[in-house]
C-alpha cells in the first residue's frame, strides 16, 4: 500500500460558514459502468480514504447512476457525514 504524505488546502465555501477542501472528490465514476464495473467495497473505501487524507468536499448528482453514486457516497461517509461538504446538482429527472 502506498504511504503518501498529502497536503490539502482548505477554503471558505462561498458566502457560508463552511470550510471545504480546495480539491473535491467527484463521484460520477462510482455511479456508472461506462468505463467498467465498479466494486461497491472499493468505492466505499475510496470515499473513506479521501476523508482520511483531508478531502472533505464531495460532488454528486441524481443522474450519476441514477442515484447510485449518492447511495455509495452515503455508505462511505457513514457517521462522518457531519464532517464533510456534499454538493449536488438536480434537474435532469426533475424536469420530467
Contact map, one row per residue, 1 for C-alpha under 8 A:
111000000000000000000000000000000000000000000000000000000000000000000000000000000000000000000000
111100000000000000000000000000000000000000000000000000000000000000000000000000000000000000000000
111110000000000000000000000000000000000000000000000000000000000000000000000000000000000000000000
011111000000000000000000000000000000000000000000000000000000000000000000000000000000000000000000
001111100000000000000000000000000000000000000000000000000000000000000000000000000000000000000000
000111110000000000000000000000000000000000000000000011000000000000000000000000000000000000000000
000011111000000000000000000000000000000000000000000001000000000000000000000000000000000000000000
000001111100000000001110000000000000000000000000000011100000000000000000000000000000000000000000
000000111110000000001110000000000000000000000000000000000000000000000000000000000000000000000000
000000011111000000111100000000000000000000000000000000000000000000000000000000000000000000000000
000000001111100000111100000000000000000000000000000000000000000000000000000000000000000000000000
000000000111111111110000000000000000000000000000000000000000000000000000000000000000000000000000
000000000011111111110000000000000000000000000000000000000000000000000000000000000000000000000000
000000000001111100000000000000000000000000000000000000000000000000000000000000000000000000000000
000000000001111110000000000000000000000000000000000000000000000000000000000000000000000000000000
000000000001111111000000000000000000000000000000000000000000000000000000000000000000000000000000
000000000001101111100000000000000000000000000000000000000000000000000000000000000000000000000000
000000000001100111110000000000000000000000000000000000000000000000000000000000000000100000000000
000000000111100011111000000000000000000000000000000000000000000000000000000000000000000000000000
000000000111100001111100000000000000000000000000000000111000000000000000000000000001100000000000
000000011110000000111111000000000000000000000000000001111000000000000000000000000000000000000000
000000011110000000011111000000000000000000000000000000001000000000000000000000000000000000000000
000000011000000000001111100000000000000000000000000000101000000000000000000000000000000000000000
000000000000000000001111110000000000000000000000000000111110000000000000000000000000000000000000
000000000000000000000011111000000000000000000010010000101110000000000000000000000000000000000000
000000000000000000000001111110000000000000000000000000000111000000000000000000000000000000000000
000000000000000000000000111111100000000000000000000000000111000100001100100000000000000000000000
000000000000000000000000011111110000000000000000000000000001100110001000000000000000000000000000
000000000000000000000000011111111010000000000000000000000000000100001000000000000000000000000000
000000000000000000000000001111110000010000100000000000000000000110011001000000000000000000000000
000000000000000000000000001111111000000000000000000000000000000111111100000000000000000000000000
000000000000000000000000000111111110110000000000000000000000000110010000000000000000000000000000
000000000000000000000000000010111111110000000000000000000000000000000000000000000000000000000000
000000000000000000000000000000011111100000000000000000000000000000000000000000000000000000000000
000000000000000000000000000010011111100000000000000000000000000000000000000000000000000000000000
000000000000000000000000000000001111110000000000000000000000000000000000000000000000000000000000
000000000000000000000000000000011111111000000000000000000000000000000000000000000000000000000000
000000000000000000000000000001011001111101100000000000000000000000000000000000000000000000000000
000000000000000000000000000000000000111111100000000000000000000000000000000000000000000000000000
000000000000000000000000000000000000011111110000000000000000000000000001000000000000000000000000
000000000000000000000000000000000000001111111000000000000000000000000000000000000000000000000000
000000000000000000000000000000000000011111111100000000000000000000000000000000000000000000000000
000000000000000000000000000001000000011111111110000000000000000000000001000100000000000000000000
000000000000000000000000000000000000000111111111000000000000000000000001101110000000000000000000
000000000000000000000000000000000000000011111111100000000000000000000000000100000000000000000000
000000000000000000000000000000000000000001111111110000000000000000000000000100000000000000000000
000000000000000000000000100000000000000000111111111000000000000000000000100110000000000000000000
000000000000000000000000000000000000000000011111111100000000000000000000000110000000000000000000
000000000000000000000000000000000000000000001111111110000000000000000000000000000000000000000000
000000000000000000000000100000000000000000000111111111110000000000000000000000000000000000000000
000000000000000000000000000000000000000000000011111111110000000000000000000000000000000000000000
000000000000000000000000000000000000000000000001111111100000000000000000000000000000000000000000
000001010000000000000000000000000000000000000000111111100000000000000000000000000000000000000000
000001110000000000001000000000000000000000000000011111110000000000000000000000000000000000000000
000000010000000000011011100000000000000000000000011111111100000000000000000000000000000000000000
000000000000000000011001000000000000000000000000011001111100000000000000000000000011100000000000
000000000000000000011111100000000000000000000000000000111110000000000000000000000001111000000000
000000000000000000000001111000000000000000000000000000111111000000000000000000000001111000000000
000000000000000000000001111000000000000000000000000000001111100000000000000000000000011100000000
000000000000000000000000011100000000000000000000000000000111110100001100000000000000011110000000
000000000000000000000000000100000000000000000000000000000011111100101100000000000000000111000000
000000000000000000000000000000000000000000000000000000000001111111100100000000000000000111011000
000000000000000000000000000000000000000000000000000000000000111111100000000000000000000000011000
000000000000000000000000001111110000000000000000000000000001111111111100000000000000000000000000
000000000000000000000000000101110000000000000000000000000000011111111000000000000000000000000000
000000000000000000000000000000100000000000000000000000000000011111111000000000000000000000000000
000000000000000000000000000000100000000000000000000000000000111111111110000000000000000000000000
000000000000000000000000000001110000000000000000000000000000000111111111000000000000000000000000
000000000000000000000000001111100000000000000000000000000001100111111111100000000000000000000000
000000000000000000000000001000100000000000000000000000000001110100111111110000000000000000000000
000000000000000000000000000000000000000000000000000000000000000000111111111000000000000000000000
000000000000000000000000000001000000000100110000000000000000000000011111111100000000000000000000
000000000000000000000000001000000000000000010010000000000000000000001111111110000000000000000000
000000000000000000000000000000000000000000000000000000000000000000000111111111001000000000000000
000000000000000000000000000000000000000000010000000000000000000000000011111111000000000000000000
000000000000000000000000000000000000000000111111000000000000000000000001111111000000000000000000
000000000000000000000000000000000000000000010011000000000000000000000000111111111000000000000000
000000000000000000000000000000000000000000000000000000000000000000000000011111111000000000000000
000000000000000000000000000000000000000000000000000000000000000000000000000011111100000000000000
000000000000000000000000000000000000000000000000000000000000000000000000000011111111000000000000
000000000000000000000000000000000000000000000000000000000000000000000000010011111111000000000000
000000000000000000000000000000000000000000000000000000000000000000000000000000111111000000000000
000000000000000000000000000000000000000000000000000000010000000000000000000000011111100000000000
000000000000000000010000000000000000000000000000000000011100000000000000000000011111110000000000
000000000000000001010000000000000000000000000000000000011100000000000000000000000011111000000000
000000000000000000000000000000000000000000000000000000001111000000000000000000000001111100000000
000000000000000000000000000000000000000000000000000000001111000000000000000000000000111110000000
000000000000000000000000000000000000000000000000000000000011110000000000000000000000011111000000
000000000000000000000000000000000000000000000000000000000001110000000000000000000000001111100000
000000000000000000000000000000000000000000000000000000000000110000000000000000000000000111111100
000000000000000000000000000000000000000000000000000000000000000000000000000000000000000011111110
000000000000000000000000000000000000000000000000000000000000011000000000000000000000000001111111
000000000000000000000000000000000000000000000000000000000000011000000000000000000000000001111111
000000000000000000000000000000000000000000000000000000000000000000000000000000000000000001111111
000000000000000000000000000000000000000000000000000000000000000000000000000000000000000000111111
000000000000000000000000000000000000000000000000000000000000000000000000000000000000000000011111
